[in-house]
């Protein structure tokens, strides 16, 4: 699977930041956000608020993995 890294700029808590993720993670993040009736930016904001000291890109990857394991359409407390 040739998954290139895509860098996207988002606004979180009033400041712009760039996030680099492989394309399949961006795709999954969009699906998860849609399943929760959220924008990708809003979902990333929630992940950011709960990540602690973890790198944001890593936190997003872990979130996506956990969501896939739990079933994408089932909202959880993340």
LINVEN-V864889 format. One record per residue. PHI is phi in radians with two decimals (none if undefined). PSI is psi in radians with two decimals (* if undefined). Layout:
# LINVEN-V864889
phi = [PHI/PHI]
psi = [PSI/PSI]
This chain:
# LINVEN-V864889
phi = [none/-1.53/-1.84/-1.32/-1.47/-1.97/-1.80/-2.20/-1.81/-2.34/-1.83/-2.23/0.89/1.46/-2.26/-1.47/-2.55/-1.83/-2.18/-1.90/-2.45/-1.18/-0.92/-1.07/-1.24/-1.09/-1.06/-1.13/-1.08/-1.11/-1.12/-1.12/-1.04/-1.08/-1.13/-1.87/0.97/-2.15/-1.37/-1.05/-1.06/-1.14/-1.13/-1.08/-1.06/-1.15/-1.08/-1.04/-1.14/-1.90/-1.44/1.13/-1.54/-1.20/-1.00/-1.09/-1.06/-1.14/-1.07/-1.16/-1.06/-1.12/-1.03/-1.07/-1.04/-1.10/-1.14/-1.13/-1.10/-1.52/1.74/-0.96/-1.42/-1.57/-1.11/-2.27/-1.49/-1.40]
psi = [1.98/1.55/1.77/2.72/2.29/2.32/2.22/2.59/2.28/2.80/2.15/2.18/0.70/0.06/2.60/2.47/2.71/2.44/2.27/2.09/2.69/2.60/-0.74/-0.52/-0.68/-0.74/-0.83/-0.69/-0.70/-0.73/-0.76/-0.80/-0.80/-0.70/-0.37/0.14/0.76/2.75/2.78/-0.71/-0.75/-0.71/-0.75/-0.65/-0.71/-0.76/-0.77/-0.74/-0.41/0.06/-0.25/-2.28/-0.04/2.49/2.42/-0.77/-0.73/-0.72/-0.68/-0.77/-0.78/-0.74/-0.81/-0.80/-0.81/-0.69/-0.72/-0.73/-0.61/-0.20/2.02/-0.68/-0.16/1.91/2.47/-2.93/0.21/*]
